[in-house]
Amino acid sequence: MLEAQVARWLARRIPPASQVRLDQRRIFILPTRAGLAFGLALVPMLLVAINYQNSLAYALTFLLLSVFLVAILHTFRNLAGLTLKAAGGAPVFLGEQAHFHFILESAGREHQAIAVGWPPLPLQVLDVPARGVCPVELHLPTEHRGWLRPGRLRVESRYPLGLLVAWSWIDLDQALLVYPHPLAGDLPLTPGQGEDEEDDGQHVLGVGADDYQGLRAYQPGDSRRRLHWKAYSRGQGLFVKEFAALAGRDLWLDLERVDGGLEQRLGMLCHWVLQFSSRGQPFGLRLGGQVLAPDVGEAHREACLRALALYGHAR
């Protein structure tokens, strides 16, 4: 309940934006543990000075207090005026690290020992030169396919003495697409097609994949149905039979024809999207009511991967 109220308050005070400049309204400052200990230590020093009416004790106490007050100003100024910009991030597959890019920019003085990141992960510390920029790349683990929105980024400074921490929570309105994890597996036969005992590699890719092309070296993830066992038994090595779609027959990847759980089926389709795209094989994709017509090329590959990543999620 409290977290939700704080989130709504931050959304009003620091709304999401692709570029944020830190100013007095967006910066918060409090003593650190070291700062609290420092302040508490001044209390008995002041009591001793009052009790003994010692001028040197008074001077030391007020000197240390003035250092603490000046540290407040310098800690705040080290963060104030800093501009943070979102610089995008490339899509990744589930299980990989997501890479978010940012730019820290100074319009005036140098900003030292600026820490950025998403707690509880460690913050990355860097210096921003005067009237310069500092690119930074932050990483997050991926746990689910679809859009990965990292949430508010923590920016903080404990410079120069570490007695205080000035920080801000900013939302650079960034999101990154996470594709399903590719899972190697056989595609099912189209109803009505059967296996030929003399050529057990035919039809395993589905409709239109029954034109024998030749042999190639085995790669992990290749279907066992297409292994050339005769060559293997003669000691010639492990080869796989290659097939290409016949003219006039389209190759389709259909979610409904793949067995297993939803994430497993999406992972298998993701694997075959990558395989067919690398071979230049035209194919189409059916995901329930969503249909992507057979095509080839980088744009088609990205469209299919995007459809797999967002299947069952809000666009």
N, C-alpha and C positions, 0 to 999 in steps of 0.2 A: 504493500500500500504506500509506504513512504517512498520507495524507489519510483513508483509510478508518478507520485506528486512531484518529486525532484525532476523526473524526465520531462514532465509537462512544463515545469518552471524553466528548465534549461531551453526547451523548444521555443518558449516565448522570448527569453533573454538573448539566446544565441541560436537563431533559426538556422536550418541547414542551408549551405551555400557552397558553391564550388571554389570560392575564394573568401578567406576570412582574415581581417586585420585585427590584431589584438589591441584593445584599448582599455581604458579604465572600467568600462561597463562589462567587459568580457574576462577580466583577470581577477582572481581571488588570491588572498595571501594570508598565511597563518604561520605561527612558529613551528619549527620541527621539534623533535624530542630533544635535540641538542639545544635548541633555542629556549625551550621550556626550562631545561636544567640550568641554562645560563641565567634566565630571569629569576628563577627561584634562588640561585646563589647570591643574587644581589640583595635579597631581603635580609639575611643575617648580617651581610656586610654593612648595610645601612643601620641596622640595630646596634651593631658594635660601634659604629661611628657616632651615633646619637648617645649611646651609653657613656662612652669615654670622651666625647667631644673632641675627637681626633681629626684634625684638619686633613692629614694625609689619607685617612680612611674615607673621609667625605670626598676628597678629590678622586681617589681610585674608584669609588662607587659610582660617582656621576660620570666619570670618564667611560667606564664600561657601559653605563646606561646610554650614553650618547653614541657609542659604537653600535649598540643594538638598534637605536632609532635610525641612524644613518644606513645600517644594513637593510632596513625596511625599504628605504627609498631606492637603493641600488638594486635590490632583488626585483622590485617592481619594474624599474626602468630597463632591466636586462630582458624582460619579456615584452614590455610595451613597444608598440610600433612594428612588431614582427608580423609578416604576412605569410599565410600558408595557402598553397594552391594545390588542388587535385590534379594529378598528371596521368590518371588512367591506370589500367592494368589489363593484361591479356587473359583470356579464358584458360582454365586449367581443367584437368580431369580429376575426378573424385579420388582422394587419397594423396594428391600432390599438395605442395605448399602454394598458397595464393600469394601473389606478389602485387602489392599496392605501391604506386609511385606518387611522391609528393615533392613539392618545391617550397623551400623556406627562403623568403626574400626579405632583405633589409633595405629600407629606404633611407637610412641614416647611419647611426652608430653600429658598432659591432655587437653581436649577441653571442655570449659565451656560455658553453656548457648547457645547451638547450636539450632537454630530454623529451622524446616523443615515442608514443607507442600505445598499445592497448593492454592495460593491466588485466589479469595478473602476469602476462608475459613481460619479460624484461624490456625496459625502455632503452631506446637507442640515443646516445648522447653525441652531440655534434656542435660545432661552432659555425656561426653564420658571419661571413666577413662584412665589413662596413660597405654599404651600397652594393652589395653582391647577392648572389643566390647560392643555395646549397641544396642539391638534389638528395633525396633520401628514399630508400626502398624498405618497406616493412612487410613482414611475412605473417600469414595466418594459416593454421591447418584447416583443411576442408573436411567436413563431416557429412554434408548432405549435398546432393545435386541441386541445381537451380541457381537462383541469385544469392550471392554471398554479400551481405551488407555488414561491414565491420562495426558499425555503430560509431559512437563519439570517440574521437581521438584525444588522448590526454597529452597536453603540452605543459611542461613545467620547468622551473629554474630554481636552483638553490644557491646560485652564485650571488655574492662572492664568498660568504663565510659559512654557509650551510646552516645558519641559525633560523632562517625562514624559508618557506617554499611558496613560490607564486605559481599558480597553475590555471589552466583553462580546459574546458571540455568542448571541443568543436566538432561539428558534423559537416564534413566536406561533401556530403551527398554522393558518395561513391558506392558503386556496386560492381561485382565481378561475376561472370557466368561460370558455373561449375558443371562440366559435362559428366555423364555417368562413367564409372570405371569400366574400361573395356574388358570383357570376359571372352576368352576364346571358347568356341563351341561350334557344333554342326548346325547348319540351318536345316529345318525339316523339309521333306519332299512335298511338292505340291500334290494335292489329292489327284489320284489317277495315274501318277507316275510311279514306276517301280524301279528296282535295282536290276541291272543286267549282270548276271553271274560272270560273264567273260570280261566285262568292263565295269568293275565295281566303283569306279570313280565318277560315272556319269550321273547327272541330275542332282548331285549333292548340294549344289549351290541354289537350287530352286528353279523356277521357270526360266527357260531360255539359256540354261547353262549346260547344254549337252553337246557342244561342238568341241571335240578333242583337238588340242593344240600342240601338246608335247609334254616334256618332262622338265622339272626344275628341282633344285636342291630343296630338301625339307627345311622348314622353318618352324620354330615353336608356335603352336596355335593352329597349324594346318590340320585339316580334317583327316582322321585316320582312314576314312572311306576312300580317300584319293591316293593313299600310299601305293607305290608300285612294288608289291611284295616280291614279284619274280626277280626284279633287278637286285633287291636286297638279299634274296636267297642265293644269288650268284656272286655275292660279295662285291657288288658294284657300288654299294653305298645306298643311302636312304633318299629316294626321290618321290616327288609328288606329281600327279597328273594334272595338267593345266587344261581348263575348259573355258570357252568364251561363249557369249550369248549368240544364238543364231539370229540372222537378220529377221526383222519383223516380230521378234518375241522379246518382250521387256522383262527385265529382272526386277523383282519386287522384294523388299524387306517388309514383312508384315508382323506386327506385334502379336496379333491373335494366333499366329501359327507357331509361335515359340513357346515352349514349355518352361515352367518354373515360376518363381515369384516375380513380382513386377520389376524390382530393381535388377534381378538377375537377367530377365528378358531384355530390359533396356541396355544392360551392359553388353549382352551378346550382339544386339543390333548395332551398338556403338562400335564394337570390334569389327563387324563386317562393313560398316560405313567407312572405316579407316582402310580396311583391306581393299575394297573395291575402288576407293578414291586413289589409293597409291598405284593401282594397276590400270587406272584410266577406264574402268568398266562402268558403263552407264547403269543406273539403278534408280528405282523409286522407293518411297517409304510410305507405309500406312501405319498411322497411330490412331486407332479408333476412327473418329470422323475426320481426322486431319490427314490429308494426302499431299505428298510432294511428288510431282510427276518425274518420271525417269529423266536423268540428266547426268552430266559429268562436269568436273571442274571444282575449283576452290570455293566458289560461291555456293554451289550445291552442297558440297561437303559441310561448310559452315552452317547452312540452313538446316541440314539434317541433324547435326550435332546440337544445334540450338533447340530444335523441336524435341529431341530426346531429353535434353536437360530440363526443359520446361513442361514436359508432359505431366499433366495432373496438377500443375502449379498455376497460380495467377500470372499472367504475362506482365 
